[in-house]
Every structure is written in structure tokens, then in C-alpha cells.
Amino acid sequence: MSAIHKYILEVGKTCPSEQDWATFLRNHASQIWACDSLQAYDIFFRTVFVFIIVELGSRRVVHFGVTRNPTGRWVAQQLREATPFGEGPRFLIRDNDRKYGKSFERVAGQIQVLKTPYRAPKANAICERFLGSLRRECLDHVLILSERHLHRVVKEYKGYFNYARPHQGIEQRIPCGPERLETSPVNGRLAFRPVLAG
């Protein structure tokens, strides 16, 4: 019996039909969304949370929400707003936080929810990378006055991230930009548009 068990384990290790996490993400990236939260502070050191949903294939920020108290119902409502008319991804990656309760699972419906394992920061790397960019490139440079102010700041950054910021992970393309950028002759003049008051 132990000899058979030994050979079964060896076959299982080399089975080509099994795919690791990176292969799974690469094969299904267009059908996967990932969500996570970022904890920020306002000017009075009160906690404010930003909930983000990112599409893995294009790195596009699908939806975000801002609140001081992220309850299970509030998080479920954010998923409901991100998936109008039942349109959504095939898979949704989330962490093991308690805020994803029964109401979140009910709203997810047909979406297969994938929980990240404990102590595995690369399991939700694309969403974590966006949260890091949001903090480093935006929130570390702005004093947040209120929940409404944070919502406006994140909305501006979302627009910049989706429509103007090139991404190395997708070959310097912009998530919601044209497939190919047309090159135009340079006339020596720079044009700029101030965002978030400069």
C-alpha cells in the first residue's frame, strides 16, 4: 500500500494539468477582479477607508468607495454598485477579512470568490500594487479634510490611473486608453492640465 501511495504522490507532483497561481491569473486575467481596502487618515487623524475593485487583465480600477466604517453591508453594496444588472467577472479575489460576510457572498451570486491564503502578499499583487501607488503618488502628498474630500481625491486619481498613466505590467499601455498611440509631430510646446489643484 505504501509503494502505491509513493508513486501516486510522484505522479501528482508532475501532473501537467495542474496550474499554479501565476498560471491561473495569466490564463483568466480578463475574467478576474480583485478587491481590497486601504486605511487612510484625515487631517484630524481619524480613520477613513477606501475600498477598491481592480480588473486584473487591464489593471483598470472598476469601482471604489470611501467610508469611515466599512461594515459587511457597506462592502456588499460596493460590489453591488460595481456589478450593475448582474454583469461582473467570473472570479473575484479577496482577502480573509471579516468585513466580507454573508451579505457580500449573497451579492457575489454567480461570481466565484477566491480567498487569498494567509501570509501570501503576491496572491492579490495587482490590487495591492494599485493601493501602494494610490498611497505613494497621491495620498502621501495631500492632507485629507473629510470623507467627501478623500472621495474626490481618489476619483481624480482613478481617472488619471485609468486614462493617463502607462503601466509597465501591460507593456506601457494605459488601461482605458487606445490600443495603439498615434505618434504626432512634436512642435516644441508642452500642454498640461492641472489635476487636484496642481
Beta strands, then each sheet from edge to edge (+ up, - down):
strand 1: 32-41
strand 2: 47-55
strand 3: 61-67
strand 4: 91-94
strand 5: 112-115
sheet 1: 3+ 2- 1+ 4+ 5+
end
